[in-house]
């Protein structure tokens, strides 16, 4: 029984409810082919769906309970990442942040933005240069708003301006999250991350990806195997300045939502189990098992 657009499955039989939940999971997973964390969470919920032997209503409650467990775990995981990562930020640092990785994107603390928030709450004087993150402007719309709520000093910059600040010595660290990390440490993140990392490394500025271990996909040898979602061209073509369309009528556009940042550009990957340094192809497997000793 199809129900993707309903909040609650109308099924009155356990077998039908299981089928509905599997269909909903397939729709959700197809919506984010690049991100691996979503499929990880869906597998956890479906494990409950497929093994639970209680009544129909008890199954509904069990699914909600597992989802809440995942959310609660996320809070603890994000807090741990924030604490590990904050040690990398010094008093007086200016950091560049790409996309949105805070409470609006994840749960409570977030990933890379959680690191920045923790450093601020530790009393460190920091300033954030917020990439707009075109074409959806997650940085300008969301990250800037969150930083304002926390009272963290920030300025919004065009994505293409990051290289200027890095070359002039006006940025000391680069932080971003990731939607998937391959076994060799290659990172898939919001489009523009690769160019930001290149500019940072060319100017000897450390680059840090902040990810939960559920985002590490050891089944993929490198970033070349990570599927890249390409979104509709209208996100690019609908750009306006002062209320006026920018692009010519009939123009075409390409809109990859993510790019791959090679592991060689990363100084470290921050996880809930600690900091992971090169060689990533050895240490990511160890951190995924909770063992960095």
Protein Blocks (a to p, Z undefined) as FASTA:
>chain_A
ZZklbfbdcbfbfklmmmmmmmmmmmmmmmmmmbmklmmmmmmmmmmmmmpcbdfklmmm
mmmmmmmmmmmmmmmmmmmmmmmmmmmpcghiacddehjfbfklmgojlmmlmmmmmmmm
nopacdddddfkiaklmmmmmmmmmmmmnopacddddfklmmmmmmnopafbdcdddfbd
cfkopacddehjlmmmmmmmmnopacdddddfklpcfkbmblklpccddddfklmmmpce
ehiafbdghiacdddfbdcddfklpfbdcdfkbccdddfklmmmmmmnopaZZ
